[in-house]
């Protein structure tokens, strides 16, 4: 059994724990939160043996094999390094860090320590996303001509909400835009250039961001994300003889292959009715740890860094700077 320590006791940590419980190869052993009472309540809810009021106690637990870092973005660097320094494998919630420089530090530290590290980019491991990439590689849509993807939530402006809070890593790009960007990168690779436009919230966080990725002078990817504006959250993969549509880009619930001759093929969701969709991510961590891998070939470090570099550049174009960047104090 792979024994998990959960660092952070928020909503996403609970969803991942639900899906860990569905795996025959994993169990939640310990939980840590800033508040010991909250940690104990969370541990009891998810069947963990121990709840800690200090993150250092969790990473020092000899019965924890891998630490899932489920805190907010500005804390990922510090908390991941804490676990790595204790010799623990880490699964770090996306984005792996606020920026590529911090992410490189974390991933380099993991490799130097000889421990596994992976960004928790569940979309890359989703079976429908992987099937879409397989279809494109097989030529099922002819020549790949472009990708269009969107992710908009429609949250009313509230300066205290995490997605609008600049000090807590708020903004559309890192929370939402990372999904369209990851899909486009998976299919098209790194663009030659990027044109970014958008709108900032009064807090200085990016409310809406649009990226146009250009390859050999041709715009091939149109990627949009917004905190304040709701969207169908669809993706389209466009080819010369067919196209693929995905419903719910971050966790696809349906996929259809549309041929130019009018025929369509629907692909059912293999994860329907089974948890929240984190199962493939959990299974990949289990596989990598069992095989003593330091990184997942499905979520390689180099690609995690390249995508974050693209998001760094997009934020810079919009003028978004987090308090811990550019000489600021690291989050703690």
C-alpha positions in Angstrom: 0.0 0.0 0.0 1.1 3.5 -0.8 0.6 5.6 2.4 -0.4 9.2 1.8 0.2 12.2 4.0 -2.1 15.1 3.1 -0.6 18.5 3.7 -3.5 20.9 3.9 -7.1 20.2 4.7 -9.1 22.2 2.2 -11.8 21.2 -0.3 -9.5 19.8 -3.0 -7.7 17.7 -0.3 -11.0 16.2 0.6 -11.9 15.3 -3.0 -8.5 13.6 -3.5 -8.9 11.7 -0.2 -12.3 10.4 -1.5 -10.6 9.1 -4.6 -7.6 7.6 -2.7 -10.2 5.6 -0.7 -11.4 4.1 -4.0 -7.9 2.8 -4.8 -6.9 -0.7 -3.7 -3.2 0.4 -3.7 -3.4 3.5 -1.5 -4.5 4.7 1.9 -4.6 8.0 3.7 -2.3 7.7 6.8 -1.9 11.2 8.1 -3.2 14.8 7.6 -1.7 18.1 8.7 -3.3 21.6 8.9 -2.3 24.8 10.6 -5.1 24.1 13.1 -4.7 20.8 15.0 -8.4 20.5 15.6 -9.2 20.9 11.9 -6.5 18.3 11.1 -8.0 15.8 13.6 -11.5 16.3 12.3 -10.3 15.9 8.7 -8.3 12.7 9.6 -11.3 11.2 11.3 -13.5 12.0 8.3 -11.2 10.3 5.9 -10.0 7.4 8.0 -6.5 8.6 8.6 -4.7 7.4 11.7 -3.2 10.7 12.6 -3.9 14.4 12.4 -1.1 16.9 12.9 -1.2 20.6 13.8 2.3 21.2 12.2 3.4 20.4 8.7 6.9 19.4 10.0 5.3 16.6 12.0 3.6 15.2 8.9 6.7 15.1 6.8 8.6 13.4 9.6 6.1 10.6 9.9 7.9 7.4 9.1 4.6 5.8 7.9 4.0 8.3 5.2 5.4 7.4 1.7 4.2 10.4 -0.3 3.0 13.9 0.6 0.2 15.5 -1.3 0.7 19.3 -1.1 -2.8 20.7 -1.1 -2.2 24.2 0.2 -2.6 27.4 -2.0 -0.1 28.3 -4.7 2.1 30.7 -2.8 2.9 28.0 -0.2 3.7 25.2 -2.6 7.4 25.9 -2.8 7.9 26.0 0.9 5.8 23.0 1.7 7.1 20.8 -1.1 10.7 21.6 -0.1 9.8 20.7 3.5 8.6 17.3 2.4 11.5 16.7 0.0 14.1 17.6 2.7 12.4 15.0 4.8 13.0 12.4 2.0 9.3 12.2 1.0 7.9 11.8 -2.5 5.6 14.7 -3.4 2.5 15.2 -5.5 2.1 19.0 -5.6 -1.3 20.6 -6.5 -1.3 22.6 -9.7 0.3 24.9 -10.4 3.3 23.3 -8.9 4.6 26.7 -7.8 3.7 30.4 -8.4 6.3 30.6 -11.2 8.8 28.6 -13.1 11.8 29.7 -11.1 10.3 28.3 -7.9 9.1 25.2 -9.7 12.6 24.5 -11.0 14.0 24.8 -7.5 11.5 22.3 -6.2 11.9 19.8 -9.0 15.7 20.1 -8.9 15.6 19.5 -5.1 13.5 16.4 -5.6 15.9 14.9 -8.1 18.9 15.8 -6.0 17.2 14.1 -3.0 16.3 11.1 -5.1 12.6 11.4 -4.4 9.6 11.3 -6.8 7.9 14.6 -7.6 4.9 15.4 -9.9 2.6 18.3 -10.5 -1.0 17.3 -9.8 -2.2 18.1 -13.3 -5.0 15.6 -13.3 -6.2 16.7 -16.8 -3.1 15.2 -18.4 -3.9 11.8 -17.0 -7.6 11.9 -17.8 -8.5 9.0 -20.1 -10.5 11.1 -22.6 -7.6 13.7 -22.9 -5.2 10.8 -23.5 -7.5 9.3 -26.0 -7.8 12.6 -27.8 -4.1 12.9 -28.0 -3.9 9.3 -29.3 -6.5 10.1 -32.0 -4.6 13.1 -33.2 -1.3 11.1 -33.3 -3.0 8.4 -35.3 -4.2 11.0 -37.9 -7.9 10.5 -37.0 -8.5 14.2 -37.7 -6.1 14.6 -40.6 -3.6 17.3 -40.1 -3.9 19.1 -36.8 -4.7 22.8 -37.5 -5.5 24.3 -34.2 -6.8 24.1 -30.6 -9.5 26.2 -29.0 -10.2 26.0 -25.3 -11.9 28.0 -22.6 -12.4 27.9 -18.8 -14.6 30.6 -17.1 -16.2 30.3 -13.7 -18.4 33.4 -13.4 -17.6 34.3 -9.8 -18.8 37.7 -8.6 -16.0 40.1 -7.7 -15.0 39.6 -4.0 -11.5 40.9 -3.1 -11.3 38.4 -0.2 -12.0 35.4 -2.5 -8.8 33.3 -3.2 -9.2 33.7 -7.0 -9.2 37.5 -6.7 -6.6 37.7 -3.9 -3.2 38.6 -5.4 -1.5 37.7 -2.1 -2.9 34.2 -2.3 -1.9 33.6 -5.9 -5.2 34.6 -7.3 -6.0 35.1 -11.0 -7.4 33.3 -14.0 -4.2 32.1 -15.6 -2.8 29.9 -12.8 -6.1 28.4 -11.6 -8.0 28.2 -14.8 -5.9 29.1 -17.8 -3.4 26.4 -17.0 -5.9 23.8 -18.3 -6.3 25.2 -21.8 -2.6 25.9 -21.9 -1.8 22.3 -20.9 -4.1 20.9 -23.5 -2.6 23.0 -26.3 0.9 22.2 -25.2 0.1 18.5 -25.1 -1.1 18.6 -28.7 1.0 21.4 -30.3 4.1 21.7 -28.2 5.6 25.0 -27.2 4.6 28.0 -29.4 7.1 30.2 -31.2 5.4 33.3 -29.8 2.4 34.2 -27.7 0.1 37.2 -27.9 -1.7 37.8 -24.5 -4.5 40.2 -23.7 -6.8 40.5 -20.7 -8.3 42.5 -17.9 -7.2 42.8 -14.3 -9.4 42.8 -11.2 -9.1 45.8 -8.8 -6.9 43.7 -6.6 -4.3 43.4 -9.4 -5.0 39.7 -10.1 -5.8 38.7 -13.7 -9.6 38.4 -14.0 -9.7 37.5 -17.7 -6.8 36.4 -19.9 -6.7 35.3 -23.6 -3.6 33.8 -25.2 -3.0 33.2 -28.9 -0.2 30.8 -29.5 1.6 31.2 -32.8 3.6 28.5 -34.7 5.6 29.3 -37.8 3.7 32.6 -38.1 0.3 31.0 -37.9 -2.1 31.2 -34.9 -2.9 27.6 -33.9 -4.2 27.9 -30.3 -6.8 30.3 -28.9 -6.9 29.9 -25.1 -9.2 31.9 -22.8 -9.8 31.9 -19.1 -11.9 34.1 -16.7 -12.7 34.3 -13.1 -15.7 36.6 -13.4 -17.3 35.4 -16.7 -18.9 31.9 -17.0 -18.3 29.8 -20.0 -19.3 26.3 -21.4 -15.7 25.3 -20.6 -15.3 23.3 -23.8 -12.3 22.5 -26.0 -12.1 21.9 -29.7 -9.2 20.2 -31.5 -9.4 21.1 -35.2 -8.1 19.0 -38.1 -8.4 18.9 -41.8 -10.7 15.9 -41.9 -12.3 15.9 -38.5 -12.5 17.7 -35.1 -12.7 16.6 -31.5 -14.7 18.3 -28.8 -14.3 17.9 -25.1 -16.9 18.9 -22.6 -15.6 20.4 -19.3 -12.0 21.0 -20.2 -10.4 20.5 -16.8 -12.1 17.1 -16.2 -13.7 16.0 -19.5 -17.0 14.4 -19.1 -17.7 13.6 -22.8 -15.8 13.6 -26.0 -16.9 13.5 -29.6 -15.1 13.0 -32.9 -16.8 15.0 -35.7 -15.9 14.0 -39.2 -16.3 16.4 -42.1 -18.6 13.9 -43.8 -21.1 14.4 -41.1 -20.5 11.3 -39.0 -19.7 11.5 -35.3 -18.3 9.1 -32.8 -19.0 9.6 -29.1 -16.6 8.4 -26.5 -18.1 7.6 -23.0 -16.4 8.8 -19.9 -14.5 5.9 -18.3 -14.5 7.7 -15.0 -18.3 8.3 -14.8 -19.8 7.3 -11.5 -16.4 6.7 -9.9 -15.1 9.4 -7.7 -14.2 13.0 -8.6 -11.8 12.2 -11.4 -8.5 12.0 -9.5 -8.2 8.2 -9.8 -5.8 8.2 -12.8 -3.5 10.7 -11.0 -3.4 8.6 -7.9 -2.8 5.5 -10.0 0.1 7.2 -11.7 1.7 8.1 -8.4 1.3 4.5 -7.2 2.9 3.2 -10.4 5.9 5.6 -10.3 6.6 4.9 -6.7 6.3 1.1 -7.2 8.8 1.4 -10.2 11.1 3.8 -8.2 10.7 6.5 -10.8 11.7 10.1 -9.9 9.3 11.6 -12.4 6.2 10.5 -14.4 6.8 10.0 -18.1 3.2 11.2 -18.5 3.8 14.5 -16.6 7.5 15.1 -17.1 9.3 17.9 -15.2 10.5 19.6 -18.4 7.0 20.1 -19.7 5.6 21.2 -16.3 8.3 23.9 -16.3 7.7 24.9 -20.0 4.0 25.4 -19.4 4.7 27.5 -16.3 7.2 29.6 -18.2 4.5 30.3 -20.8 2.1 31.4 -18.0 4.8 33.5 -16.4 5.2 35.4 -19.7 1.5 35.8 -20.0 1.2 37.2 -16.5 4.1 39.6 -17.3 2.3 40.8 -20.4 -0.7 41.6 -18.2 1.3 43.2 -15.5 0.5 40.7 -12.8 3.2 40.4 -10.1 2.7 38.4 -6.9 3.9 39.9 -3.6 6.5 37.2 -3.2 8.1 37.9 -6.6 10.6 40.5 -7.7 12.4 40.8 -4.4 9.4 40.2 -2.2 9.3 37.8 0.7 8.7 34.2 0.0 5.3 32.9 1.2 5.4 31.1 4.5 
